[in-house]
Amino acid sequence: MIPFQCKTACAALVVTSAAVAHEGASGIVAQRMEAMSEFGDITQYIGDMYKGRHAMDRDTIGDAARLYIQHGEMIPMQFPDTVHSRTSGNTEALDAIWDRRQEFEASAADFVDRSRELLAAYERGAEPDELQPLFYTVARGCRECHDDFRAEQD
């Protein structure tokens, strides 16, 4: 269960980031932007836990792993090869997603696999310090995919 403070902080961040990043986005583009914002918010929160900015809560890490798996499995479906998906709103999706589709889907599958490893360690009772390298492996997967498939942000 994500602690109340995290839920409140993450909700505020999602609303704020959604209002800016999702301006002009609709349909599948808005849906994937919202999911990615949720990824970013919880990832930032956990990163801050490891930096001592929030109280350490291993259950938040387990909840995040479940979220990563749930949304991660949907990533390929959130990028259909349509004009709307490629060009709607403020999409940051690069054509590389569709031009190198197998590589994109492999990257998403790798992200889910990394997330499953994190969840398995959590479910075995691993402590936060043992979960940290697995968490950072998941976070690195986000960055690697963004480096290849997302336009640079201003």
MDTraj code that builds the backbone (N, CA, C; nanometers):
import mdtraj as md
import numpy as np

residues = "MET ILE PRO PHE GLN CYS LYS THR ALA CYS ALA ALA LEU VAL VAL THR SER ALA ALA VAL ALA HIS GLU GLY ALA SER GLY ILE VAL ALA GLN ARG MET GLU ALA MET SER GLU PHE GLY ASP ILE THR GLN TYR ILE GLY ASP MET TYR LYS GLY ARG HIS ALA MET ASP ARG ASP THR ILE GLY ASP ALA ALA ARG LEU TYR ILE GLN HIS GLY GLU MET ILE PRO MET GLN PHE PRO ASP THR VAL HIS SER ARG THR SER GLY ASN THR GLU ALA LEU ASP ALA ILE TRP ASP ARG ARG GLN GLU PHE GLU ALA SER ALA ALA ASP PHE VAL ASP ARG SER ARG GLU LEU LEU ALA ALA TYR GLU ARG GLY ALA GLU PRO ASP GLU LEU GLN PRO LEU PHE TYR THR VAL ALA ARG GLY CYS ARG GLU CYS HIS ASP ASP PHE ARG ALA GLU GLN ASP".split()
xyz = np.array([
    [0.0836, -0.1174, 0.0000],
    [0.0000, 0.0000, 0.0000],
    [0.0885, 0.1243, 0.0000],
    [0.0607, 0.2174, -0.0895],
    [0.1379, 0.3410, -0.0955],
    [0.0934, 0.4295, 0.0214],
    [0.1893, 0.4803, 0.0998],
    [0.1524, 0.5609, 0.2155],
    [0.0762, 0.6861, 0.1738],
    [-0.0054, 0.7373, 0.2669],
    [-0.0894, 0.8529, 0.2410],
    [-0.0080, 0.9699, 0.1865],
    [0.1086, 0.9968, 0.2487],
    [0.1889, 1.1106, 0.2051],
    [0.2292, 1.0954, 0.0594],
    [0.2656, 0.9721, 0.0193],
    [0.3063, 0.9487, -0.1188],
    [0.1875, 0.9665, -0.2120],
    [0.0722, 0.9108, -0.1730],
    [-0.0465, 0.9239, -0.2573],
    [-0.0807, 1.0705, -0.2785],
    [-0.0757, 1.1487, -0.1730],
    [-0.1096, 1.2901, -0.1819],
    [-0.0087, 1.3637, -0.2687],
    [0.1183, 1.3424, -0.2428],
    [0.2231, 1.4107, -0.3195],
    [0.2203, 1.3678, -0.4652],
    [0.2076, 1.2388, -0.4889],
    [0.2055, 1.1887, -0.6263],
    [0.0823, 1.2385, -0.7003],
    [-0.0321, 1.2439, -0.6337],
    [-0.1545, 1.2932, -0.6973],
    [-0.1373, 1.4386, -0.7391],
    [-0.0774, 1.5185, -0.6529],
    [-0.0544, 1.6592, -0.6864],
    [0.0394, 1.6722, -0.8054],
    [0.1427, 1.5909, -0.8071],
    [0.2366, 1.5944, -0.9186],
    [0.1707, 1.5497, -1.0477],
    [0.0894, 1.4465, -1.0421],
    [0.0218, 1.3965, -1.1617],
    [-0.0701, 1.5039, -1.2180],
    [-0.1492, 1.5674, -1.1335],
    [-0.2423, 1.6705, -1.1794],
    [-0.1660, 1.7858, -1.2422],
    [-0.0593, 1.8301, -1.1768],
    [0.0196, 1.9414, -1.2285],
    [0.0877, 1.9056, -1.3594],
    [0.1555, 1.7903, -1.3628],
    [0.2270, 1.7531, -1.4843],
    [0.1305, 1.7201, -1.5965],
    [0.0153, 1.6608, -1.5633],
    [-0.0831, 1.6275, -1.6654],
    [-0.1382, 1.7539, -1.7298],
    [-0.1607, 1.8571, -1.6502],
    [-0.2175, 1.9801, -1.7033],
    [-0.1248, 2.0436, -1.8059],
    [0.0048, 2.0348, -1.7832],
    [0.1016, 2.0948, -1.8738],
    [0.1343, 2.0012, -1.9894],
    [0.1764, 1.8804, -1.9588],
    [0.2232, 1.7883, -2.0617],
    [0.1109, 1.7375, -2.1500],
    [-0.0103, 1.7311, -2.0988],
    [-0.1192, 1.6709, -2.1736],
    [-0.2013, 1.7729, -2.2515],
    [-0.1614, 1.8979, -2.2448],
    [-0.2342, 2.0017, -2.3165],
    [-0.2368, 1.9678, -2.4649],
    [-0.3554, 1.9576, -2.5207],
    [-0.3694, 1.9264, -2.6619],
    [-0.3685, 1.7782, -2.6925],
    [-0.3377, 1.6948, -2.5940],
    [-0.3350, 1.5499, -2.6171],
    [-0.4744, 1.4936, -2.5935],
    [-0.5064, 1.3901, -2.6693],
    [-0.6352, 1.3236, -2.6511],
    [-0.6190, 1.1755, -2.6828],
    [-0.7200, 1.0999, -2.6447],
    [-0.7208, 0.9578, -2.6775],
    [-0.5992, 0.8845, -2.6240],
    [-0.5446, 0.7985, -2.7062],
    [-0.4339, 0.7117, -2.6653],
    [-0.3102, 0.7923, -2.6269],
    [-0.2895, 0.9065, -2.6900],
    [-0.1726, 0.9891, -2.6568],
    [-0.1856, 1.0419, -2.5145],
    [-0.3030, 1.0918, -2.4789],
    [-0.3245, 1.1405, -2.3422],
    [-0.3133, 1.0259, -2.2425],
    [-0.3658, 0.9090, -2.2776],
    [-0.3594, 0.7936, -2.1877],
    [-0.2153, 0.7521, -2.1597],
    [-0.1345, 0.7453, -2.2639],
    [0.0045, 0.7025, -2.2405],
    [0.0842, 0.8102, -2.1682],
    [0.0544, 0.9368, -2.1947],
    [0.1237, 1.0441, -2.1227],
    [0.0895, 1.0381, -1.9741],
    [-0.0352, 1.0093, -1.9442],
    [-0.0771, 0.9975, -1.8044],
    [-0.0075, 0.8790, -1.7368],
    [-0.0009, 0.7653, -1.8063],
    [0.0662, 0.6476, -1.7497],
    [0.2147, 0.6761, -1.7272],
    [0.2788, 0.7409, -1.8228],
    [0.4212, 0.7716, -1.8088],
    [0.4442, 0.8725, -1.6963],
    [0.3520, 0.9656, -1.6791],
    [0.3629, 1.0608, -1.5677],
    [0.3536, 0.9879, -1.4349],
    [0.2651, 0.8894, -1.4283],
    [0.2511, 0.8099, -1.3065],
    [0.3813, 0.7336, -1.2781],
    [0.4403, 0.6758, -1.3831],
    [0.5713, 0.6097, -1.3676],
    [0.6728, 0.7069, -1.3100],
    [0.6816, 0.8236, -1.3733],
    [0.7809, 0.9222, -1.3315],
    [0.7618, 0.9701, -1.1895],
    [0.6374, 0.9915, -1.1508],
    [0.6102, 1.0416, -1.0162],
    [0.6512, 0.9406, -0.9092],
    [0.6125, 0.8155, -0.9250],
    [0.6457, 0.7156, -0.8227],
    [0.7957, 0.6860, -0.8243],
    [0.8560, 0.6885, -0.9417],
    [1.0002, 0.6653, -0.9513],
    [1.0761, 0.7772, -0.8811],
    [1.0332, 0.9005, -0.9020],
    [1.0960, 1.0151, -0.8347],
    [1.0794, 1.0036, -0.6839],
    [0.9592, 0.9648, -0.6396],
    [0.9333, 0.9528, -0.4968],
    [1.0250, 0.8478, -0.4339],
    [1.0384, 0.7336, -0.4978],
    [1.1243, 0.6276, -0.4422],
    [1.2701, 0.6708, -0.4465],
    [1.3115, 0.7339, -0.5554],
    [1.4479, 0.7858, -0.5609],
    [1.4747, 0.8812, -0.4462],
    [1.3763, 0.9647, -0.4162],
    [1.3899, 1.0565, -0.3031],
    [1.3914, 0.9824, -0.1695],
    [1.3191, 0.8705, -0.1599],
    [1.3261, 0.7892, -0.0367],
    [1.4695, 0.7421, -0.0159],
    [1.5316, 0.6948, -0.1227],
    [1.6695, 0.6458, -0.1106],
    [1.7680, 0.7581, -0.0807],
    [1.7316, 0.8808, -0.1129],
    [1.8171, 0.9961, -0.0823],
    [1.7851, 1.0544, 0.0550],
    [1.6897, 0.9930, 0.1262],
    [1.6548, 1.0387, 0.2600],
    [1.5565, 1.1542, 0.2644],
    [1.4962, 1.1886, 0.1525],
    [1.4017, 1.3005, 0.1484],
    [1.2616, 1.2605, 0.1942],
    [1.2348, 1.1310, 0.1935],
    [1.1079, 1.0766, 0.2435],
    [1.1423, 0.9574, 0.3315],
    [1.0518, 0.9250, 0.4223],
    [1.0719, 0.8062, 0.5060],
    [1.0735, 0.6820, 0.4172],
    [1.1630, 0.5912, 0.4478],
    [1.1748, 0.4679, 0.3703],
    [1.0533, 0.3798, 0.3967],
    [0.9925, 0.3321, 0.2908],
    [0.8765, 0.2444, 0.3012],
    [0.8871, 0.1375, 0.1928],
    [0.9232, 0.0163, 0.2335],
    [0.9446, -0.0893, 0.1342],
    [0.8171, -0.1250, 0.0603],
    [0.6987, -0.1058, 0.1248],
    [0.5728, -0.1358, 0.0568],
    [0.5484, -0.0433, -0.0626],
    [0.5967, 0.0785, -0.0540],
    [0.5866, 0.1695, -0.1682],
    [0.6659, 0.1140, -0.2858],
    [0.7794, 0.0525, -0.2585],
    [0.8607, -0.0078, -0.3646],
    [0.7861, -0.1252, -0.4268],
    [0.7246, -0.2087, -0.3449],
    [0.6454, -0.3202, -0.3968],
    [0.5280, -0.2718, -0.4800],
    [0.4583, -0.1677, -0.4325],
    [0.3467, -0.1117, -0.5082],
    [0.3946, -0.0563, -0.6425],
    [0.5094, 0.0083, -0.6407],
    [0.5642, 0.0633, -0.7647],
    [0.5968, -0.0494, -0.8628],
    [0.6562, -0.1571, -0.8143],
    [0.6884, -0.2692, -0.9023],
    [0.5616, -0.3236, -0.9686],
    [0.4551, -0.3346, -0.8912],
    [0.3283, -0.3816, -0.9485],
    [0.2767, -0.2844, -1.0547],
    [0.2861, -0.1541, -1.0257],
    [0.2440, -0.0524, -1.1215],
    [0.3282, -0.0608, -1.2484],
    [0.4594, -0.0731, -1.2322],
    [0.5482, -0.0829, -1.3489],
    [0.5090, -0.2017, -1.4367],
    [0.4805, -0.3144, -1.3745],
    [0.4431, -0.4338, -1.4513],
    [0.3098, -0.4109, -1.5219],
    [0.2125, -0.3632, -1.4469],
    [0.0783, -0.3427, -1.5026],
    [0.0828, -0.2488, -1.6233],
    [0.1403, -0.1319, -1.6055],
    [0.1464, -0.0355, -1.7152],
    [0.2498, -0.0763, -1.8195],
    [0.3588, -0.1359, -1.7750],
    [0.4640, -0.1753, -1.8679],
    [0.4172, -0.2755, -1.9714],
    [0.3316, -0.3668, -1.9297],
    [0.2790, -0.4656, -2.0249],
    [0.1924, -0.4005, -2.1318],
    [0.1399, -0.2828, -2.1035],
    [0.0524, -0.2132, -2.1979],
    [0.1288, -0.1173, -2.2895],
    [0.2556, -0.0961, -2.2646],
    [0.3296, 0.0035, -2.3424],
    [0.3185, -0.0188, -2.4926],
    [0.3451, -0.1374, -2.5462],
    [0.3345, -0.1512, -2.6926],
    [0.1953, -0.1163, -2.7470],
    [0.0918, -0.1489, -2.6721],
    [-0.0455, -0.1197, -2.7167],
    [-0.0774, 0.0290, -2.7095],
    [-0.0022, 0.1028, -2.6303],
    [-0.0257, 0.2468, -2.6171],
    [0.0371, 0.3271, -2.7307],
    [0.1049, 0.2576, -2.8214],
    [0.1701, 0.3238, -2.9345],
    [0.1291, 0.2572, -3.0657],
    [-0.0029, 0.2606, -3.0973],
    [-0.0453, 0.2019, -3.2243],
    [0.0102, 0.2845, -3.3404],
    [0.0269, 0.2221, -3.4538],
    [0.0811, 0.2913, -3.5707],
    [-0.0333, 0.3609, -3.6443],
    [-0.0743, 0.4743, -3.5875],
    [-0.1792, 0.5561, -3.6478],
    [-0.1303, 0.7001, -3.6557],
    [-0.1929, 0.7764, -3.7417],
    [-0.1572, 0.9180, -3.7536],
    [-0.1796, 0.9869, -3.6188],
    [-0.2912, 0.9582, -3.5529],
    [-0.3217, 1.0201, -3.4234],
    [-0.2117, 0.9883, -3.3214],
    [-0.1717, 0.8629, -3.3147],
    [-0.0707, 0.8217, -3.2170],
    [0.0641, 0.8871, -3.2445],
    [0.0956, 0.9057, -3.3706],
    [0.2248, 0.9630, -3.4082],
    [0.2298, 1.1144, -3.3937],
    [0.1164, 1.1828, -3.4109],
    [0.1235, 1.3283, -3.4242],
    [0.0307, 1.4074, -3.3329],
    [-0.0553, 1.3449, -3.2593],
    [-0.1559, 1.4165, -3.1819],
    [-0.0967, 1.4908, -3.0624],
    [-0.1563, 1.6061, -3.0351],
    [-0.1212, 1.6808, -2.9143],
    [0.0271, 1.7085, -2.9032],
    [0.0765, 1.6994, -2.7825],
    [0.2174, 1.7247, -2.7546],
    [0.2957, 1.5952, -2.7454],
    [0.2644, 1.4983, -2.8299],
    [0.3333, 1.3707, -2.8203],
    [0.4842, 1.3896, -2.8299],
    [0.5538, 1.3162, -2.7477],
    [0.7001, 1.3177, -2.7481],
    [0.7547, 1.1912, -2.8132],
    [0.6628, 1.1107, -2.8669],
    [0.7018, 0.9839, -2.9287],
    [0.7752, 1.0093, -3.0601],
    [0.8908, 0.9481, -3.0720],
    [0.9680, 0.9583, -3.1957],
    [0.9226, 0.8524, -3.2960],
    [0.9426, 0.8796, -3.4247],
    [0.9093, 0.7810, -3.5282],
    [0.9859, 0.6508, -3.5094],
    [1.0945, 0.6561, -3.4331],
    [1.1737, 0.5347, -3.4083],
    [1.0889, 0.4250, -3.3440],
    [0.9850, 0.4629, -3.2707],
    [0.8968, 0.3629, -3.2096],
    [0.8387, 0.2725, -3.3168],
    [0.7949, 0.3302, -3.4258],
    [0.7307, 0.2527, -3.5312],
    [0.8313, 0.2028, -3.6342],
    [0.9377, 0.2793, -3.6564],
    [1.0409, 0.2389, -3.7522],
    [1.1249, 0.1230, -3.7005],
    [1.1406, 0.1158, -3.5684],
    [1.2197, 0.0095, -3.5044],
    [1.1312, -0.0617, -3.4020],
    [1.0156, -0.1066, -3.4488],
    [0.9120, -0.1604, -3.3612],
    [0.9603, -0.2779, -3.2766],
    [1.0331, -0.3700, -3.3361],
    [1.0802, -0.4861, -3.2587],
    [1.1714, -0.4427, -3.1443],
    [1.2582, -0.3491, -3.1714],
    [1.3486, -0.2981, -3.0674],
    [1.2684, -0.2272, -2.9574],
    [1.1683, -0.1491, -2.9965],
    [1.0831, -0.0802, -2.8997],
    [1.0102, -0.1810, -2.8109],
    [0.9497, -0.2822, -2.8716],
    [0.8773, -0.3824, -2.7938],
    [0.9710, -0.4630, -2.7049],
    [1.0921, -0.4884, -2.7524],
    [1.1908, -0.5592, -2.6691],
    [1.2306, -0.4731, -2.5493],
    [1.2413, -0.3439, -2.5705],
    [1.2746, -0.2529, -2.4606],
    [1.1634, -0.2531, -2.3563],
    [1.0388, -0.2500, -2.4013],
    [0.9253, -0.2540, -2.3084],
    [0.9225, -0.3870, -2.2325],
    [0.9486, -0.4968, -2.3029],
    [0.9501, -0.6291, -2.2383],
    [1.0628, -0.6372, -2.1358],
    [1.1780, -0.5788, -2.1672],
    [1.2898, -0.5769, -2.0738],
    [1.2534, -0.4971, -1.9483],
    [1.1833, -0.3862, -1.9668],
    [1.1374, -0.3059, -1.8533],
    [1.0464, -0.3893, -1.7627],
    [0.9548, -0.4634, -1.8224],
    [0.8634, -0.5475, -1.7445],
    [0.9419, -0.6573, -1.6728],
    [1.0378, -0.7176, -1.7411],
    [1.1200, -0.8220, -1.6768],
    [1.1963, -0.7665, -1.5571],
    [1.2547, -0.6484, -1.5733],
    [1.3268, -0.5844, -1.4622],
    [1.2314, -0.5570, -1.3457],
    [1.1116, -0.5131, -1.3794],
    [1.0104, -0.4841, -1.2768],
    [0.9674, -0.6112, -1.2049],
    [0.9566, -0.7204, -1.2775],
    [0.9211, -0.8489, -1.2155],
    [1.0306, -0.8954, -1.1194],
    [1.1553, -0.8714, -1.1553],
    [1.2657, -0.9061, -1.0660],
    [1.2575, -0.8248, -0.9374],
    [1.2247, -0.6974, -0.9497],
    [1.2086, -0.6114, -0.8330],
    [1.0940, -0.6624, -0.7462],
    [0.9814, -0.6950, -0.8071],
    [0.8662, -0.7434, -0.7310],
    [0.8977, -0.8772, -0.6644],
    [0.9656, -0.9662, -0.7351],
    [0.9997, -1.0964, -0.6764],
    [1.0881, -1.0794, -0.5531],
    [1.1844, -0.9896, -0.5609],
    [1.2712, -0.9651, -0.4454],
    [1.1907, -0.9059, -0.3301],
    [1.1015, -0.8132, -0.3618],
    [1.0143, -0.7549, -0.2591],
    [0.9320, -0.8647, -0.1924],
    [0.8717, -0.9518, -0.2729],
    [0.7862, -1.0574, -0.2187],
    [0.8644, -1.1617, -0.1388],
    [0.9939, -1.1756, -0.1665],
    [1.0794, -1.2650, -0.0859],
    [1.1165, -1.2018, 0.0476],
    [1.0810, -1.0755, 0.0658],
    [1.1098, -1.0084, 0.1912],
    [1.2368, -0.9263, 0.1910],
    [1.2930, -0.8998, 0.0731],
    [1.4150, -0.8195, 0.0659],
    [1.3925, -0.6833, 0.1307],
    [1.4934, -0.6359, 0.1977],
    [1.4893, -0.5051, 0.2629],
    [1.5183, -0.3953, 0.1596],
    [1.4823, -0.2716, 0.1916],
    [1.5020, -0.1622, 0.0957],
    [1.6433, -0.1515, 0.0403],
    [1.7452, -0.1741, 0.1243],
    [1.8822, -0.1642, 0.0726],
    [1.9119, -0.2758, -0.0280],
    [1.8452, -0.3888, -0.0154],
    [1.8608, -0.4978, -0.1119],
    [1.7799, -0.4715, -0.2386],
    [1.6725, -0.3958, -0.2260],
    [1.5873, -0.3625, -0.3403],
    [1.6442, -0.2475, -0.4235],
    [1.7286, -0.1679, -0.3619],
    [1.7793, -0.0471, -0.4275],
    [1.8440, -0.0746, -0.5638],
    [1.9376, -0.1693, -0.5758],
    [1.9980, -0.1886, -0.7078],
    [1.8965, -0.2362, -0.8124],
    [1.7991, -0.3154, -0.7693],
    [1.6955, -0.3596, -0.8630],
    [1.6075, -0.2432, -0.9051],
    [1.5742, -0.1568, -0.8087],
    [1.4955, -0.0383, -0.8408],
    [1.5689, 0.0485, -0.9426],
    [1.6975, 0.0711, -0.9201],
    [1.7726, 0.1556, -1.0127],
    [1.7892, 0.0899, -1.1497],
    [1.7868, -0.0415, -1.1556],
    [1.7888, -0.1104, -1.2847],
    [1.6590, -0.0825, -1.3607],
    [1.5459, -0.0834, -1.2891],
    [1.4176, -0.0501, -1.3512],
    [1.4209, 0.0948, -1.4001],
    [1.4631, 0.1864, -1.3149],
    [1.4678, 0.3281, -1.3511],
    [1.5605, 0.3512, -1.4706],
    [1.6701, 0.2786, -1.4752],
    [1.7623, 0.2893, -1.5892],
    [1.6936, 0.2437, -1.7176],
    [1.6048, 0.1445, -1.7068],
    [1.5280, 0.0984, -1.8232],
    [1.4397, 0.2086, -1.8789],
    [1.3812, 0.2887, -1.7908],
    [1.3014, 0.4038, -1.8352],
    [1.3886, 0.4988, -1.9165],
    [1.5020, 0.5344, -1.8590],
    [1.5918, 0.6301, -1.9246],
    [1.6408, 0.5776, -2.0587],
    [1.6782, 0.4499, -2.0640],
    [1.7283, 0.3920, -2.1891],
    [1.6229, 0.3973, -2.2999],
    [1.4992, 0.3646, -2.2638],
    [1.3915, 0.3689, -2.3630],
    [1.3663, 0.5127, -2.4076],
    [1.3651, 0.6054, -2.3126],
    [1.3435, 0.7453, -2.3474],
    [1.4557, 0.7986, -2.4350],
    [1.5777, 0.7566, -2.4096],
    [1.6901, 0.8020, -2.4920],
    [1.6706, 0.7642, -2.6388],
    [1.6117, 0.6472, -2.6618],
    [1.5953, 0.5965, -2.7986],
    [1.4634, 0.6350, -2.8639],
    [1.3583, 0.6520, -2.7841],
    [1.2246, 0.6593, -2.8421],
    [1.1419, 0.7819, -2.8031],
    [1.1967, 0.8730, -2.7249],
    [1.1219, 0.9924, -2.6850],
    [1.2009, 1.1156, -2.7244],
    [1.1309, 1.2147, -2.7757],
    [1.1941, 1.3415, -2.8114],
    [1.2465, 1.4083, -2.6848],
    [1.3539, 1.4832, -2.6988],
    [1.4091, 1.5546, -2.5841],
    [1.3084, 1.6573, -2.5367],
    [1.3013, 1.6700, -2.4034],
    [1.2099, 1.7680, -2.3448],
    [1.2813, 1.9003, -2.3282],
    [1.2016, 2.0085, -2.3368],
    [1.2595, 2.1433, -2.3172],
    [1.2944, 2.1665, -2.1737],
])
top = md.Topology()
chain = top.add_chain()
for i, resn in enumerate(residues, 1):
    res = top.add_residue(resn, chain, resSeq=i)
    for name in ("N", "CA", "C"):
        top.add_atom(name, md.element.get_by_symbol(name[0]), res)
traj = md.Trajectory(xyz[None], top)
